[in-house]
């Protein structure tokens, strides 16, 4: 009968084992959170001051992304070491013969996994602090070039989870990180063009204001969106980052061709969201709204001009015509 790694360890009654306190990194504390905040803020400030009024000023956002990605990649490498050590532990559990050599190797692999786990959590904390600086500088939520941005520490927020990874999460630690607790709310909106900067600002304000109102009615909200790096999705992701709301991002599976958008709709609605927040978009978005209504999901309709409620606009036009 399948069981978890923790249950297998408990069944072996390993209380007699002693994990040696070595002088290496295993026994060292994680960096102090306040020190992380102060140090990265100072580095970030000096870095962007260096770019100002130079030929590199236009590259500042991309370089800032790379700064955050340094910690993300390092955390990913630590996560891989955890996976390898965990595989070794599972193998040792399955072939346990009670010998001193076997026991010593099991101790070593457990210690190796614990050390890699501590490193991963510390690096994720550094990445989340750097990502907050990126958000403040650019106004955009930081996301990796591929895969998910998971935070395994309870002190941080699981900021962006790719939809396919969310659906396929397998290992216990990854499953907890990739499945944020809460109530899903789907956000959908296409790319828009505006005649003026004031109109663009009004549209962005409408998105944030709408999400504020939805969040007030949804406990432990989880924002589900399409992950588009431009337009409405980007504004919604930035709102979630600013308010520390977990995100599940369903990017298009380009292998499906014209079917990709409709498949994404099915995946998002498959999470049984409390609401679908709809801003103006294409035919795929319109189909999402129709399907959501068919499933009895409440629609927060903002498909009118500049993110307004189209029903209110219809009422206003009728009243104007009658006058």
Order of alpha helices (4+ residues) and beta strands (2+ residues): alpha-alpha-alpha-alpha-beta-alpha-alpha-beta-alpha-beta-alpha-beta-alpha-beta-alpha-beta-alpha
